Amino acid sequence: MLCQHGDCLNRFCNKCGVYKVQIEIGERTDVIWARYEYQNVHQKDGSSICKIQLIKKETQASEMIAYFKTLLQTFSAHEFRSKWQTQQQKHLLSTLPIGHCIAIREYSDNG
């Protein structure tokens, strides 16, 4: 059962919070990993734009694990919204009156 006020969904409850994730790796173990980051990319015309790119990292395992936990913090709510939006879209499409249309705007590219 979900906690009140979305605590489970946001991973703040005392039963399923991210703080309960235990990963055992030596504290000083170095690892090679990658994550997506926004980077300024210079264009041929001299301007620059901000693009998301996969960036390779070599850090201590503890840094990678801390980053992974920040992703876990928001993943549950993101997955819930994604499934809910898909269900709503399917329902709208199946009950759409004749002569009507649905406009879908993708915001993930911030465009």
KOLMAR-354993 format. One record per atom (N, C-alpha, C, O): z, y, x; residue in one letter. Coordinates in pm, whole numbers, padded with zeros to 5 digits, always signed. Each point is the difference from the previous one (the first is absolute). Example, Ala and Ser with C-alpha at 12.3 -4.5 7.8 and 13.67 -1.06 7.14 Angstrom:
2
+00780-00569+01319A;+00000+00119-00089A;+00000+00120+00090A;+00066-00002+00104A;-00138+00107-00139S;+00006+00119+00082S;+00073+00109-00077S;+00017+00111+00051S;
//
This chain:
111
+00000-00118+00084M;+00000+00118-00084M;+00000+00124+00089M;+00070+00005+00101M;-00147+00095-00139L;-00007+00123+00077L;+00126+00084-00016L;+00063+00001-00105L;-00028+00067+00211C;+00114+00090-00004C;-00035+00125-00081C;-00116+00023-00033C;+00216+00056+00002Q;-00021+00123-00074Q;-00073+00103+00085Q;+00012+00001+00123Q;-00088+00084-00189H;-00065+00115+00061H;-00099-00039+00110H;-00026+00080+00090H;-00030-00201-00096G;-00103-00041+00095G;+00050-00027+00141G;-00079+00001+00094G;+00209-00026-00078D;+00051-00025+00134D;-00066-00121+00066D;-00029+00004+00120D;+00004-00111-00196C;-00069-00116+00057C;-00143+00037+00038C;-00047-00034+00109C;-00019+00101-00198L;-00139+00038+00022L;-00013+00085+00126L;-00099-00011+00072L;+00195+00095-00047N;-00002+00087+00117N;+00077-00057+00118N;+00019+00069+00100N;+00026-00192-00111R;+00070-00073+00105R;+00130+00066+00047R;+00033+00000+00118R;+00040+00057-00215F;+00129+00060+00032F;+00118-00079-00053F;+00115+00034+00029F;-00140-00138-00108C;+00112-00072-00061C;+00073-00084+00105C;-00054-00031+00105C;+00177-00006-00136N;+00080-00075+00096N;-00032-00148+00002N;+00057-00075+00080N;-00148+00029-00168K;-00038-00141-00003K;-00130-00027+00075K;-00019-00108+00057K;-00071+00206-00056C;-00132-00026+00059C;-00049+00115+00087C;-00121+00010+00024C;+00207+00073+00024G;-00041+00114+00081G;-00060-00041+00134G;+00024-00110+00048G;-00101+00199+00010V;-00066-00026+00127V;+00102-00026+00110V;-00028-00074+00095V;+00145+00134-00105Y;+00102-00019+00103Y;+00038-00147+00016Y;+00057-00039+00102Y;-00086-00045-00203K;+00033-00142+00007K;-00101-00080+00083K;+00026-00115+00033K;-00139+00174-00001V;-00101-00069+00080V;+00054-00016+00141V;+00033+00099+00066V;-00026-00221-00021Q;+00049-00030+00134Q;-00113-00064+00080Q;-00053-00104-00039Q;+00017+00166+00150I;-00103-00054+00088I;+00062-00011+00138I;+00047+00098+00057I;-00047-00219-00005E;+00064-00026+00129E;-00103+00000+00112E;-00079-00093+00014E;+00081+00199+00066I;-00084+00011+00119I;+00083+00072+00103I;+00078+00090-00033I;-00094-00128+00156G;+00074+00067+00106G;-00023+00150-00006G;-00113+00045-00016G;+00219+00031+00029E;-00006+00145-00015E;-00096+00065+00099E;-00061+00102-00031E;+00047-00159+00149R;-00085+00061+00103R;-00135-00071+00014R;-00070+00020+00100R;+00035-00100-00197T;-00128-00071+00005T;-00113+00098-00031T;+00003+00067-00103T;-00101-00060+00191D;-00116+00085-00023D;-00104-00078-00080D;-00021-00119+00023D;-00044+00188-00116V;-00102-00063-00083V;-00122+00092-00007V;+00010+00122+00015V;-00125-00184-00038I;-00123+00075-00023I;-00032-00016-00148I;-00009-00112-00050I;-00010+00224-00018W;-00027-00002-00143W;-00086+00121-00035W;-00028+00083+00086W;-00012-00073-00210A;-00084+00113-00041A;+00044+00047-00137A;+00052-00077-00081A;-00074+00205+00056R;+00028+00057-00131R;-00100+00112-00027R;-00059+00057+00092R;+00042-00027-00219Y;-00090+00107-00038Y;+00073+00133+00009Y;+00112+00016-00048Y;-00180+00080+00111E;+00055+00135+00013E;-00112+00101-00022E;-00117-00029+00023E;+00155+00147-00069Y;-00096+00108-00012Y;-00020+00061+00138Y;+00096+00032+00070Y;-00222-00015-00032Q;-00036+00057+00129Q;-00103+00111-00020Q;-00086-00011-00087Q;+00095+00116+00167N;-00104+00103+00000N;-00119-00053+00079N;+00014-00039+00115N;-00129+00039-00179V;-00122-00048+00063V;-00094+00118+00015V;-00028+00071-00097V;-00021-00049+00218H;-00088+00113+00028H;-00143-00035-00039H;-00050-00108+00032H;-00014+00200-00102Q;-00138-00018-00045Q;-00097+00059+00103Q;+00040+00074+00089Q;-00167-00110-00103K;-00104+00051+00092K;-00012+00152-00006K;-00035+00063+00099K;+00064-00005-00217D;-00014+00146-00014D;+00123+00077+00051D;+00008+00122-00016D;+00087-00194+00076G;+00118+00065+00055G;+00119+00003-00092G;+00112+00027+00043G;-00134-00055-00171S;+00112-00003-00094S;+00073-00134+00011S;-00047-00093+00066S;+00160+00085-00130S;+00073-00127-00002S;+00043-00030-00143S;+00027+00089-00080S;-00020-00219+00051I;+00048-00045-00130I;+00109-00103+00022I;+00007-00064+00105I;+00077+00049-00203C;+00109-00097+00007C;-00046-00130-00064C;-00038-00002-00117C;+00041-00107+00193K;-00042-00131-00049K;+00110-00100+00027K;+00079+00014+00093K;-00075-00116-00178I;+00096-00107+00024I;-00067-00104+00089I;-00113-00042-00025I;+00184+00001+00131Q;-00055-00094+00096Q;+00107-00101+00040Q;+00119+00028-00004Q;-00166-00147+00041L;+00090-00105+00048L;+00032+00030+00146L;-00089+00002+00085L;+00217+00020-00056I;+00044+00037+00134I;+00082-00113+00060I;+00097-00046-00060I;-00136+00002+00178K;+00073-00106+00071K;+00124+00059+00065K;-00004+00109+00057K;+00113-00181-00066K;+00128+00046+00057K;+00056-00109+00091K;-00024-00119-00021K;+00097+00159+00122E;+00080-00091+00080E;+00139+00060+00010E;+00022+00097+00072E;+00071-00156-00147T;+00135+00055-00009T;+00101-00114+00005T;-00035-00117+00008T;+00161+00156-00014Q;+00103-00102-00015Q;-00008-00056-00142Q;-00038+00071-00093Q;+00072-00197+00077A;-00007-00066-00131A;+00082+00074-00104A;-00038+00004-00117A;+00148+00056+00158S;+00086+00071-00096S;-00074+00116-00066S;+00025+00028-00117S;-00115+00040+00189E;-00077+00109-00059E;-00098-00053-00104E;-00015+00059-00107E;-00050-00170+00138M;-00093-00061-00095M;+00074-00045-00126M;-00049+00021-00111M;+00164-00082+00127I;+00078-00049-00114I;+00049+00117-00086I;-00003-00008-00123I;+00046+00115+00186A;+00045+00118-00075A;-00115+00057-00082A;+00019+00039-00115A;-00140-00035+00173Y;-00117+00049-00074Y;-00031-00094-00116Y;-00030+00045-00111Y;+00036-00175+00136F;-00025-00100-00104F;+00097+00019-00117F;-00040-00011-00116F;+00165+00038+00145K;+00099+00021-00106K;-00030+00125-00082K;+00025+00002-00120K;-00080+00102+00183T;-00036+00120-00077T;-00114-00034-00097T;-00005+00054-00111T;-00086-00141+00153L;-00108-00043-00090L;+00056-00082-00116L;-00045+00015-00114L;+00141-00101+00143L;+00061-00081-00105L;+00070+00087-00104L;+00005-00034-00118L;+00048+00147+00163Q;+00075+00089-00090Q;-00086+00045-00117Q;+00048+00009-00113Q;-00175+00020+00138T;-00086+00053-00105T;-00093-00104-00061T;-00063+00027-00103T;+00052-00146+00163F;-00098-00097-00046F;+00024-00050-00142F;-00094-00012-00077F;+00217-00016+00043S;+00031-00055-00132S;-00044+00094-00112S;-00063-00043-00096S;+00095+00171+00109A;-00039+00097-00101A;-00152+00017-00003A;-00059+00014-00107A;-00004-00015+00224H;-00146+00011+00008H;-00066-00118-00071H;-00094+00018-00078H;+00142-00138+00105E;-00058-00119-00063E;+00020+00004-00152E;-00091-00036-00075E;+00207+00080+00030F;+00027+00012-00143F;-00099+00097-00065F;-00060-00032-00103F;+00042+00151+00163R;-00093+00099-00055R;-00143-00053-00002R;-00073+00021-00097R;+00034-00088+00203S;-00136-00054+00009S;-00027-00101-00112S;-00103+00007-00066S;+00196-00100+00046K;-00017-00099-00106K;+00002+00066-00138K;-00080-00036-00087K;+00169+00131+00067W;+00009+00068-00129W;-00129+00077-00030W;-00051-00005-00112W;-00001+00076+00213Q;-00124+00075-00021Q;-00117-00093-00032Q;-00083+00032-00085Q;+00075-00146+00152T;-00106-00097-00028T;+00012-00053-00142T;-00100-00012-00070T;+00222-00020+00027Q;+00021-00047-00137Q;-00040+00106-00101Q;-00065-00031-00100Q;+00101+00156+00125Q;-00034+00108-00091Q;-00152+00020-00007Q;-00055+00023-00108Q;-00011-00031+00222Q;-00145+00017+00001Q;-00068-00112-00079Q;-00091+00027-00078Q;+00133-00150+00099K;-00058-00113-00075K;+00022+00017-00150K;-00090-00027-00080K;+00210+00072+00041H;+00028+00021-00142H;-00089+00110-00058H;-00056-00015-00108H;+00044+00126+00182L;-00085+00110-00047L;-00145-00045-00016L;-00066+00033-00099L;+00016-00108+00197L;-00138-00046-00007L;-00023-00096-00116L;-00106+00001-00063L;+00207-00084+00034S;-00017-00098-00108S;+00014+00062-00139S;-00042-00060-00099S;+00102+00179+00090T;+00021+00063-00131T;-00077+00132-00013T;+00025+00077-00093T;-00117-00052+00183L;-00074+00126+00000L;-00092+00009-00121L;-00083-00088-00021L;+00097+00193-00059P;-00088+00016-00117P;-00146+00022+00043P;-00026+00054+00107P;-00065-00096-00190I;-00143+00020+00025I;-00027+00150+00010I;+00053+00079-00078I;-00135-00041+00174G;-00034+00140+00019G;+00094+00075+00092G;-00019+00119+00024G;+00122-00187+00030H;+00094+00062+00092H;-00021-00057+00140H;-00061-00106+00017H;+00111+00177+00083C;-00009-00050+00137C;+00132+00028+00072C;+00082+00079-00046C;-00065-00145+00158I;+00118+00021+00084I;-00049+00050+00135I;-00089-00061+00060I;+00146+00169-00011A;-00030+00052+00134A;+00111-00046+00094A;+00119+00018-00028A;-00158-00076+00139I;+00098-00050+00097I;-00017+00081+00128I;-00110+00014+00053I;+00221+00040-00004R;-00001+00080+00123R;+00085-00069+00103R;+00117-00029-00026R;-00172+00002+00142E;+00074-00064+00108E;+00062+00108+00087E;-00072+00082+00058E;+00204-00080-00047Y;+00069+00104+00076Y;+00042-00045+00139Y;+00052+00081+00076Y;-00073-00206-00040S;+00050-00049+00128S;-00064+00070+00119S;+00059+00001+00108S;-00177+00057-00125D;-00066+00068+00112D;+00034+00148+00006D;-00054+00072+00084D;+00143-00026-00171N;+00041+00141-00006N;-00119+00094-00016N;+00006+00115+00043N;-00113-00163-00104G;-00121+00082-00011G;-00019+00065-00128G;-00099+00072-00018G;
//
